[in-house]
Amino acid sequence: MDQPKRILIVEDDMPIADLLRLHMKDEGYQVTHCADGRQGLAQLRTGRWDALILDIMLPGVDGLEICRQARAMETYTPIIIISARSSEVHRILGLELGADDYLAKPFSILELVARVKAMLRRADAMDKSRRTEAGDVAVDGVTLSPLTRVAMADGKLLDLTPREFDLLYFFVRNPGNVYSRLDLLNKVWGYEHEGYEHTVNTHINRLRAKIEANPAEPHRILTVWGKGYRYAVAGEIT
């Protein structure tokens, strides 16, 4: 029998937290709630969580810092931010720090539940894909191991965030194909964050700084003007 999914809720608004906890338990999830950012961060470090529902404005440690630290951890935890800060700047910042989704308050509880379910399905699908495609993938000096999540470029070990690894892995497995920023958000982030394509640019710039000899003149991740990006095919990299 499968173990229930473990959901961590970090939210200091108790009426919202109680409502979230009730609906998540109704879905069969095992739920832990923290009302303080420090407590939430401590819980996040204790073990594997299947999803994190995270407010931004928290006592102790704010949600953006928790998100940043979560993405520095070895285990990837899907994160959905819920916040009264509904401005585009905060949404983009949350996504750039590694959140998988962002929902502004006030929101529909049913919509949040649906997004959590979708996030968990995507995480399961990605994990299954990594296990069935366990062999290393290599294109002209870049080697990726989907099971160990080890990445190397030109013989050097790369220090990649989980999302950077997923983006590079997608590119390396699909060389030559052109993808728009919205395509990449849908295929790598797993959700159509229309309006947040800027986060793709940020991740690609970071990847280029790690895998290109000269990030200002990239030879691996190429810009196709007016269309998007593509990864150079074998033999094209000079």
Secondary structure, DSSP 8 states (H G I E B T S, - for coil): -----EEEEE-S-HHHHHHHHHHHHHTT-EEEEESSHHHHHHHHHHS--SEEEEESS-SSS-HHHHHHHHHTSSS---EEEEES--SHHHHHHHHHTT-SEEEESS--HHHHHHHHHHHHHHHHHHHHHHHHT-S-EEETTEEEETTTTEEEETTEE----HHHHHHHHHHHHSTT--B-HHHHIIIIISS--TT-THHHHHHHHHHHHHH-SSTTS-SSEEEETTTEEEE--TTT--
